[in-house]
Amino acid sequence: MKTFIALDFDKKTKKNLGNIQKYLKTSASKGSWVYIDNFHLTLKYLGITSIDNLEEIKKKLREIARKSLNIKLKYTNLGYFRGKDVLRVLYLDLKGETEKIYEMKNKIDTNLEVIGFHKEKKKYIPHITLGRRIVFENRIYEINENIKNELNKPFKLDKLILFKSEQIDNKRVYTPVEVFPLKDCD
């Protein structure tokens, strides 16, 4: 099964992200949009994962979550990874306790490396993916201005999740394999 590790959002945050995405869709001439239930913050893509490795992964993630505080963030401006003639990935930047995300990502990389999952070589940029292969009719600056009232809303990440990724009825579905609560710092 294909798996990845992520921090998940509560329903209110997913609804807010969905509202931003609705506006963006009206400004785009083409693109593929993330389904509202699939919004998450990826920490590590594991790929095809054997059943034999799952218990060891869960054990390591349980230990990491047990020692990690929840994370308070806000989403700020639109960002993107450019592709040829399109925005390959359209996302929201994050601000707030981002150092906790980097710490958790580093712990996951270090702990899973000993069971065969290599550290990624490219720089990690925490972000919320909204869509892929997007073409806008307006400039990003103008679109950012139009959604600024929807930005800077605070939210809290309080669970680390090992997800299974599969294609069901031509739709990408992410199903939690196991949820690992983070320590509450309030």
Phi and psi in degrees as GROMACS dihedral restraints (atoms count N, CA, C in turn):
[ dihedral_restraints ]
;  ai    aj    ak    al  type     phi  dphi    fc
    3     4     5     6     1   -83.7    20    10
    4     5     6     7     1   133.7    20    10
    6     7     8     9     1  -135.3    20    10
    7     8     9    10     1   160.3    20    10
    9    10    11    12     1  -153.2    20    10
   10    11    12    13     1   162.9    20    10
   12    13    14    15     1  -112.9    20    10
   13    14    15    16     1   133.0    20    10
   15    16    17    18     1  -150.2    20    10
   16    17    18    19     1   164.4    20    10
   18    19    20    21     1   -99.9    20    10
   19    20    21    22     1   134.1    20    10
   21    22    23    24     1  -104.8    20    10
   22    23    24    25     1   156.9    20    10
   24    25    26    27     1  -101.1    20    10
   25    26    27    28     1   154.2    20    10
   27    28    29    30     1   -76.0    20    10
   28    29    30    31     1   170.7    20    10
   30    31    32    33     1   -63.6    20    10
   31    32    33    34     1   -37.8    20    10
   33    34    35    36     1   -63.0    20    10
   34    35    36    37     1   -43.6    20    10
   36    37    38    39     1   -65.4    20    10
   37    38    39    40     1   -41.9    20    10
   39    40    41    42     1   -62.3    20    10
   40    41    42    43     1   -37.6    20    10
   42    43    44    45     1   -65.0    20    10
   43    44    45    46     1   -44.0    20    10
   45    46    47    48     1   -59.8    20    10
   46    47    48    49     1   -43.4    20    10
   48    49    50    51     1   -63.8    20    10
   49    50    51    52     1   -38.8    20    10
   51    52    53    54     1   -62.5    20    10
   52    53    54    55     1   -37.8    20    10
   54    55    56    57     1   -65.5    20    10
   55    56    57    58     1   -41.3    20    10
   57    58    59    60     1   -62.0    20    10
   58    59    60    61     1   -45.7    20    10
   60    61    62    63     1   -61.9    20    10
   61    62    63    64     1   -38.4    20    10
   63    64    65    66     1   -57.6    20    10
   64    65    66    67     1   -45.0    20    10
   66    67    68    69     1   -63.4    20    10
   67    68    69    70     1   -44.5    20    10
   69    70    71    72     1   -59.6    20    10
   70    71    72    73     1   -37.6    20    10
   72    73    74    75     1   -60.6    20    10
   73    74    75    76     1   -36.1    20    10
   75    76    77    78     1   -70.8    20    10
   76    77    78    79     1   -19.8    20    10
   78    79    80    81     1   -96.4    20    10
   79    80    81    82     1    -3.9    20    10
   81    82    83    84     1  -105.0    20    10
   82    83    84    85     1   142.0    20    10
   84    85    86    87     1   -91.5    20    10
   85    86    87    88     1   -18.4    20    10
   87    88    89    90     1  -163.2    20    10
   88    89    90    91     1   162.4    20    10
   90    91    92    93     1   155.5    20    10
   91    92    93    94     1   167.9    20    10
   93    94    95    96     1  -118.6    20    10
   94    95    96    97     1   124.7    20    10
   96    97    98    99     1  -107.6    20    10
   97    98    99   100     1   142.3    20    10
   99   100   101   102     1   -69.9    20    10
  100   101   102   103     1   131.6    20    10
  102   103   104   105     1   -65.6    20    10
  103   104   105   106     1   139.1    20    10
  105   106   107   108     1   -53.9    20    10
  106   107   108   109     1   -37.8    20    10
  108   109   110   111     1   -72.0    20    10
  109   110   111   112     1   -13.4    20    10
  111   112   113   114     1   -95.9    20    10
  112   113   114   115     1     0.8    20    10
  114   115   116   117     1   -62.7    20    10
  115   116   117   118     1   133.0    20    10
  117   118   119   120     1  -164.9    20    10
  118   119   120   121     1   174.1    20    10
  120   121   122   123     1  -118.0    20    10
  121   122   123   124     1   104.3    20    10
  123   124   125   126     1   -69.3    20    10
  124   125   126   127     1   135.2    20    10
  126   127   128   129     1  -107.0    20    10
  127   128   129   130     1   -38.9    20    10
  129   130   131   132     1  -158.8    20    10
  130   131   132   133     1   128.1    20    10
  132   133   134   135     1   -89.7    20    10
  133   134   135   136     1   125.1    20    10
  135   136   137   138     1   -97.2    20    10
  136   137   138   139     1   -26.6    20    10
  138   139   140   141     1    78.5    20    10
  139   140   141   142     1  -151.6    20    10
  141   142   143   144     1   -64.8    20    10
  142   143   144   145     1   122.3    20    10
  144   145   146   147     1  -122.2    20    10
  145   146   147   148     1   128.5    20    10
  147   148   149   150     1   -77.6    20    10
  148   149   150   151     1   153.2    20    10
  150   151   152   153     1   -58.3    20    10
  151   152   153   154     1   -35.6    20    10
  153   154   155   156     1   -59.3    20    10
  154   155   156   157     1   -37.1    20    10
  156   157   158   159     1   -79.6    20    10
  157   158   159   160     1   -22.1    20    10
  159   160   161   162     1   -57.8    20    10
  160   161   162   163     1   -45.5    20    10
  162   163   164   165     1   -64.5    20    10
  163   164   165   166     1   -38.7    20    10
  165   166   167   168     1   -68.3    20    10
  166   167   168   169     1   -39.8    20    10
  168   169   170   171     1   -61.5    20    10
  169   170   171   172     1   -47.9    20    10
  171   172   173   174     1   -58.9    20    10
  172   173   174   175     1   -43.0    20    10
  174   175   176   177     1   -60.0    20    10
  175   176   177   178     1   -45.4    20    10
  177   178   179   180     1   -66.1    20    10
  178   179   180   181     1   -42.6    20    10
  180   181   182   183     1   -67.8    20    10
  181   182   183   184     1   -37.9    20    10
  183   184   185   186     1   -58.5    20    10
  184   185   186   187     1   -44.2    20    10
  186   187   188   189     1   -67.1    20    10
  187   188   189   190     1   -42.3    20    10
  189   190   191   192     1   -62.6    20    10
  190   191   192   193     1   -47.1    20    10
  192   193   194   195     1   -63.4    20    10
  193   194   195   196     1   -40.1    20    10
  195   196   197   198     1   -59.1    20    10
  196   197   198   199     1   -29.9    20    10
  198   199   200   201     1  -101.3    20    10
  199   200   201   202     1     4.3    20    10
  201   202   203   204     1  -111.9    20    10
  202   203   204   205     1   136.4    20    10
  204   205   206   207     1   -83.2    20    10
  205   206   207   208     1   153.4    20    10
  207   208   209   210     1   -62.4    20    10
  208   209   210   211     1   166.1    20    10
  210   211   212   213     1  -124.2    20    10
  211   212   213   214     1   127.6    20    10
  213   214   215   216     1  -102.7    20    10
  214   215   216   217     1   127.1    20    10
  216   217   218   219     1  -139.5    20    10
  217   218   219   220     1   171.8    20    10
  219   220   221   222     1  -138.2    20    10
  220   221   222   223     1   147.1    20    10
  222   223   224   225     1   -94.8    20    10
  223   224   225   226     1   139.7    20    10
  225   226   227   228     1  -111.4    20    10
  226   227   228   229     1  -102.2    20    10
  228   229   230   231     1   -99.9    20    10
  229   230   231   232     1   163.5    20    10
  231   232   233   234     1   -69.6    20    10
  232   233   234   235     1   141.4    20    10
  234   235   236   237     1  -134.0    20    10
  235   236   237   238     1   172.7    20    10
  237   238   239   240     1  -159.3    20    10
  238   239   240   241     1   155.3    20    10
  240   241   242   243     1  -106.6    20    10
  241   242   243   244     1   121.1    20    10
  243   244   245   246     1   -76.8    20    10
  244   245   246   247     1   142.5    20    10
  246   247   248   249     1  -121.7    20    10
  247   248   249   250     1  -173.6    20    10
  249   250   251   252     1   -77.6    20    10
  250   251   252   253     1   114.3    20    10
  252   253   254   255     1    66.9    20    10
  253   254   255   256     1     3.3    20    10
  255   256   257   258     1  -144.0    20    10
  256   257   258   259     1   166.6    20    10
  258   259   260   261     1   -88.6    20    10
  259   260   261   262     1   106.2    20    10
  261   262   263   264     1   -56.5    20    10
  262   263   264   265     1   -44.6    20    10
  264   265   266   267     1  -136.6    20    10
  265   266   267   268     1   127.4    20    10
  267   268   269   270     1  -105.1    20    10
  268   269   270   271     1   130.4    20    10
  270   271   272   273     1  -145.2    20    10
  271   272   273   274     1   172.1    20    10
  273   274   275   276     1  -106.1    20    10
  274   275   276   277     1   132.8    20    10
  276   277   278   279     1   -72.2    20    10
  277   278   279   280     1   160.3    20    10
  279   280   281   282     1  -123.6    20    10
  280   281   282   283     1   148.1    20    10
  282   283   284   285     1  -139.1    20    10
  283   284   285   286     1   162.2    20    10
  285   286   287   288     1   122.2    20    10
  286   287   288   289     1  -136.3    20    10
  288   289   290   291     1   -81.9    20    10
  289   290   291   292     1    52.2    20    10
  291   292   293   294     1   -66.1    20    10
  292   293   294   295     1   -25.0    20    10
  294   295   296   297     1   -60.6    20    10
  295   296   297   298     1   -30.7    20    10
  297   298   299   300     1   -68.0    20    10
  298   299   300   301     1   -33.5    20    10
  300   301   302   303     1   -66.5    20    10
  301   302   303   304     1   -46.1    20    10
  303   304   305   306     1   -62.3    20    10
  304   305   306   307     1   -40.9    20    10
  306   307   308   309     1   -60.9    20    10
  307   308   309   310     1   -46.7    20    10
  309   310   311   312     1   -64.6    20    10
  310   311   312   313     1   -43.3    20    10
  312   313   314   315     1   -58.0    20    10
  313   314   315   316     1   -44.5    20    10
  315   316   317   318     1   -64.2    20    10
  316   317   318   319     1   -42.6    20    10
  318   319   320   321     1   -62.4    20    10
  319   320   321   322     1   -42.1    20    10
  321   322   323   324     1   -63.3    20    10
  322   323   324   325     1   -48.2    20    10
  324   325   326   327     1   -57.7    20    10
  325   326   327   328     1   -47.2    20    10
  327   328   329   330     1   -65.2    20    10
  328   329   330   331     1   -45.3    20    10
  330   331   332   333     1   -71.5    20    10
  331   332   333   334     1   -32.5    20    10
  333   334   335   336     1   -86.9    20    10
  334   335   336   337     1   -17.3    20    10
  336   337   338   339     1   -62.1    20    10
  337   338   339   340     1   -36.2    20    10
  339   340   341   342     1   -69.1    20    10
  340   341   342   343     1   -14.8    20    10
  342   343   344   345     1  -110.8    20    10
  343   344   345   346     1    17.5    20    10
  345   346   347   348     1   105.1    20    10
  346   347   348   349     1     3.8    20    10
  348   349   350   351     1   -99.7    20    10
  349   350   351   352     1   112.5    20    10
  351   352   353   354     1   -71.7    20    10
  352   353   354   355     1   149.4    20    10
  354   355   356   357     1   -67.9    20    10
  355   356   357   358     1   142.8    20    10
  357   358   359   360     1   -73.7    20    10
  358   359   360   361     1   143.8    20    10
  360   361   362   363     1   -86.3    20    10
  361   362   363   364     1   -31.3    20    10
  363   364   365   366     1   -79.3    20    10
  364   365   366   367     1   153.3    20    10
  366   367   368   369     1   -63.4    20    10
  367   368   369   370     1   134.8    20    10
  369   370   371   372     1   -85.1    20    10
  370   371   372   373     1   129.6    20    10
  372   373   374   375     1  -124.1    20    10
  373   374   375   376     1   106.8    20    10
  375   376   377   378     1   -66.5    20    10
  376   377   378   379     1   130.9    20    10
  378   379   380   381     1  -161.1    20    10
  379   380   381   382     1   165.8    20    10
  381   382   383   384     1  -111.9    20    10
  382   383   384   385     1   110.4    20    10
  384   385   386   387     1   -72.8    20    10
  385   386   387   388     1   128.9    20    10
  387   388   389   390     1  -104.9    20    10
  388   389   390   391     1   -32.6    20    10
  390   391   392   393     1  -166.7    20    10
  391   392   393   394     1   170.6    20    10
  393   394   395   396     1  -134.2    20    10
  394   395   396   397     1   151.5    20    10
  396   397   398   399     1    53.1    20    10
  397   398   399   400     1    51.1    20    10
  399   400   401   402     1   -93.7    20    10
  400   401   402   403     1   138.1    20    10
  402   403   404   405     1  -124.1    20    10
  403   404   405   406     1   120.2    20    10
  405   406   407   408     1   -99.3    20    10
  406   407   408   409     1   151.2    20    10
  408   409   410   411     1   -83.5    20    10
  409   410   411   412     1   -24.2    20    10
  411   412   413   414     1  -112.9    20    10
  412   413   414   415     1   170.9    20    10
  414   415   416   417     1   -76.9    20    10
  415   416   417   418     1   150.7    20    10
  417   418   419   420     1   -56.6    20    10
  418   419   420   421     1   -40.2    20    10
  420   421   422   423     1   -56.0    20    10
  421   422   423   424     1   -46.1    20    10
  423   424   425   426     1   -65.4    20    10
  424   425   426   427     1   -40.3    20    10
  426   427   428   429     1   -66.4    20    10
  427   428   429   430     1   -42.5    20    10
  429   430   431   432     1   -57.5    20    10
  430   431   432   433     1   -42.3    20    10
  432   433   434   435     1   -61.2    20    10
  433   434   435   436     1   -39.9    20    10
  435   436   437   438     1   -72.8    20    10
  436   437   438   439     1   -20.8    20    10
  438   439   440   441     1  -107.5    20    10
  439   440   441   442     1     6.5    20    10
  441   442   443   444     1   -59.7    20    10
  442   443   444   445     1   -27.5    20    10
  444   445   446   447     1   -71.1    20    10
  445   446   447   448     1   -19.2    20    10
  447   448   449   450     1   -91.0    20    10
  448   449   450   451     1    -8.7    20    10
  450   451   452   453     1   -93.3    20    10
  451   452   453   454     1   172.9    20    10
  453   454   455   456     1    62.7    20    10
  454   455   456   457     1    26.8    20    10
  456   457   458   459     1   -87.4    20    10
  457   458   459   460     1   128.6    20    10
  459   460   461   462     1   -74.0    20    10
  460   461   462   463     1   148.0    20    10
  462   463   464   465     1  -150.5    20    10
  463   464   465   466     1   166.2    20    10
  465   466   467   468     1  -126.9    20    10
  466   467   468   469     1   135.5    20    10
  468   469   470   471     1  -100.9    20    10
  469   470   471   472     1   120.2    20    10
  471   472   473   474     1  -129.3    20    10
  472   473   474   475     1    11.3    20    10
  474   475   476   477     1  -148.2    20    10
  475   476   477   478     1   136.1    20    10
  477   478   479   480     1   -97.7    20    10
  478   479   480   481     1   135.9    20    10
  480   481   482   483     1  -132.4    20    10
  481   482   483   484     1   136.6    20    10
  483   484   485   486     1   -92.8    20    10
  484   485   486   487     1   114.3    20    10
  486   487   488   489     1  -103.5    20    10
  487   488   489   490     1   148.8    20    10
  489   490   491   492     1  -102.0    20    10
  490   491   492   493     1   136.1    20    10
  492   493   494   495     1  -114.5    20    10
  493   494   495   496     1   127.7    20    10
  495   496   497   498     1  -148.4    20    10
  496   497   498   499     1   159.5    20    10
  498   499   500   501     1   -98.9    20    10
  499   500   501   502     1   120.1    20    10
  501   502   503   504     1  -129.1    20    10
  502   503   504   505     1   122.1    20    10
  504   505   506   507     1    50.6    20    10
  505   506   507   508     1    48.9    20    10
  507   508   509   510     1    59.4    20    10
  508   509   510   511     1    26.5    20    10
  510   511   512   513     1  -131.8    20    10
  511   512   513   514     1   134.2    20    10
  513   514   515   516     1   -74.6    20    10
  514   515   516   517     1   124.8    20    10
  516   517   518   519     1  -122.6    20    10
  517   518   519   520     1   130.1    20    10
  519   520   521   522     1  -109.5    20    10
  520   521   522   523     1   120.2    20    10
  522   523   524   525     1  -117.7    20    10
  523   524   525   526     1   128.9    20    10
  525   526   527   528     1   -63.9    20    10
  526   527   528   529     1   130.0    20    10
  528   529   530   531     1   -85.2    20    10
  529   530   531   532     1   -42.8    20    10
  531   532   533   534     1  -157.9    20    10
  532   533   534   535     1   145.2    20    10
  534   535   536   537     1  -109.8    20    10
  535   536   537   538     1   134.9    20    10
  537   538   539   540     1  -122.0    20    10
  538   539   540   541     1   103.4    20    10
  540   541   542   543     1   -64.8    20    10
  541   542   543   544     1   143.1    20    10
  543   544   545   546     1   -90.9    20    10
  544   545   546   547     1   160.3    20    10
  546   547   548   549     1   -70.1    20    10
  547   548   549   550     1   138.0    20    10
  549   550   551   552     1   -79.5    20    10
  550   551   552   553     1   129.5    20    10
  552   553   554   555     1  -106.0    20    10
  553   554   555   556     1     7.8    20    10
